[in-house]
Amino acid sequence: MPIDAAHLHLLVNHFPVVLSIVGLTSLAVGAVTRRDFYWRAGLQLMVLAAIAAVVAILTGESASDEIRQRAFVLRGTIGAHSSAAYAALWALLIGGAISAYAWWRARASDVGALPAWLRELVLIAALVGAALVGYAAYRGGIIVHDAPVLQVDRAAGAIAPEGVQAIPQP
């Protein structure tokens, strides 16, 4: 079975979400415990999240062209997801650049030696990036999970629309 653009997007779009959430968590733990390891791990994860966001956007552009042709997709859901995804991309790119700068500045010393304003900026950027990428993921889920074809009242014995195979219930 060949992989199409929509499937490829589904394979890669989880990386920026997970990386940004784990990165934010690591940064928060580093801020609370003042342990250098967590700070460095968080900085590196936020840089990786920014890179992963670029890949997700590129695959998403191809997927959107393909998925718009499918009958079950509600008008406007892809555009809303795309807008949220671009906001997340920019937030993660900015947060990734700030994290890369902080990582570079801390290369010869502890992250704790960085100026407080830079550590706070990293945390704020990570929080904004994780929140926006989470919202973009939510909007992406709506494309399929809120599709009318899935809103069949199976308890009432409704029949799936023509051309759509009903999923047997256990």
Steps between C-alpha positions, in 0.01 A plus 500: 500500500665825390531786747329822392553855620225481761650186654848649497369808681334280761833324555699819565253747650523355849871577537471877555217444747686243710839671476362838606303357794792289623737793438280738699471245780876454510557876508247538783667221699835667438365832620358350818789266585775720355653190342704568190412168337129586476571846363732367230259220408213750478701738281596219265144367483363845413750528214391156376133602535564799272663277238217247527245780455655590164467138386140485624410819310660375179317168515181678605499717190509192278242323714258792491485494121421130511258494794286791373381264226349257749125525543498463878705814568297798620568828324728725704650236728824471303539879480450536875756226565744654254473845662559351845790294365675805353460689828653200678779480243602862554481466878712185492752652258540805722511284814746264331726790403491638855571153638788450255646834605470411870651157433791665316550757779509222759747282309789573738308541825185398685169617361444656842773751410284637218330832567162457671325688217624242246389203710159662549474577129577135418226383737244746362585411138476128580163549669359700208638253245364194684159664545473602134617165364252328732221720363610428143489127575150541645387682183656223290306237689175680424558442126430129539352445846218750448425385146125450446556145381621410851205665672269206437272407788579130511288449811192592298599251229586762238656381179823652373470722189535330161862426415610503864556170669365496854741383767351207687447566869603237756 
